[in-house]
């Protein structure tokens, strides 16, 4: 009797990693998939204080930059051997503010060994909520989640795994400490003034969130965990932070005159320099939202990134829902969107190589086909500009800022003239994929211009480096002179991108 040996999946193929380039700390988590669940096998955290090195002009101090790159090189060593598709790295508020972010990311991605996605504030809030919710799985009660980071504070209300309200406030423990305790001195007056300023920023959120309500409040990340540790060590509260315990903790901190003097049990040496600013934000959240007690979660953004990555790999991608909601909101013609997507996909399938991957770039091209006409809801004139603006500037759940910029650029230049600096706002690693996907989308839009399935031709596209040959039936070409004229114009436009397109019509070449 013959037997069939079980096929073993390499361990690295079931290993996943998430990197969080926060404004205060950098985090790396590594997990292995076992029996359908994630088992965390490694965690690394380093206090980089990226936000502390950013000046008012948005430029990063060289010393802090060097510290960040050294940390990423160590992370990169740990990531070696894990498939790139199983890794996701994200950057938050400080990278959002950084003026020369693309320049920094070129070096950072080399040190880390994988791309870094800069995520928007609401996307950060969504991922934090997803991460924290893993610790309360099975409980669908409405919950409030607060995460005080180094450069921003995320406040979310949700049920189960679904967020209902999401906000990202533009202050965190590092930035608040710099703004309100910049000279290193602490006083009751300065603390009260700082708390009033934070609460003023929360006025609109305060009304909306209290109206929405929640049954359970949960806090995550360093400031909140440090506050809980101090309260536990002082005997003020156990396993959570109560309003009374927070008030006593505030009095403890105000008993010191300088940030450097703050010395409390449970407060690490690395945390005490930015703890006062974080405590201001936490106190403001308690007062503005009427919080009585706050549970502590061991999970945060990096766990959310990891679970979101698994969702993408298992075809549970939130970006699909975002795009479909966009299409519905702006009344996009489903027939034309599907037509353009299908033809663009056919073009892409014939030119894929080392530069392009059908799974990754095919999705982006498909979403561009879905969204390229959303601007028609604004105006037909130059609608591609309106489409690009809506995609670039909207909150799009699941998408990083680079992905939105990539899609917006594809959509902005899918018709009419292509400027020489069409890829200027994107990192260099995206330039070649953009060029080829833009060619695919432009050819699809030309071939689908009549918005009629019966008018679509059979075609073959061959690529040799920067040279392209589009083969069409001569009889079809005779019956569609407008399309041939459009394709002749495409030859001119594609040259701007360094692509040479030849048309071959049966035996006769145009």
Buried (B, 14 or more C-beta within 10 A) or exposed (E): EEEEEEEEEEEEEBBBBBBBBBBBBBBBBBBBBEEEEBEEEEEBBBBBBBBBBBEEEEBBEEEBBEBBBEBBBBBBEBBEEBEEBBBBBBBBBBBBBBEEBBEBBBEBBEBBBBBBBBBBBBBBBBBBBBBBBBBBEEEEEBBBBBBBBBBBBBBBBBBBBEBBBBBBBEBBBBBBBBBBBEEEEBEEEBBEEBBEBBBEBBEEBBEEBEEEEBEBBBBBBBBBBBBBBBBBEBEBBEEBBBBEBBEBBBEBBBEBEEBEEBEBEBBEEBBBBBBBBBBBBBBBBBBBBEBEBBBBBEBBBBBBBBBBBBBBBEEEBBBBEBBBEBBEEBEBEEEBBBBBBBBBBBBBEBBBEEEBEEEEBBBBBBBBBBBBBBBBBBEEEEBBBBBBBBBBEBBBBBBBBBBBBBBBBBBBBBBEEBEEEBBEEBBEEBEBBBBBBBBBBBBBBBBBBEEEEEBBBEBEBEBEEEEBBBBBEEEBBEEBEEBBEBBEEBBEBBEBBEBEBEBBBEEEEB
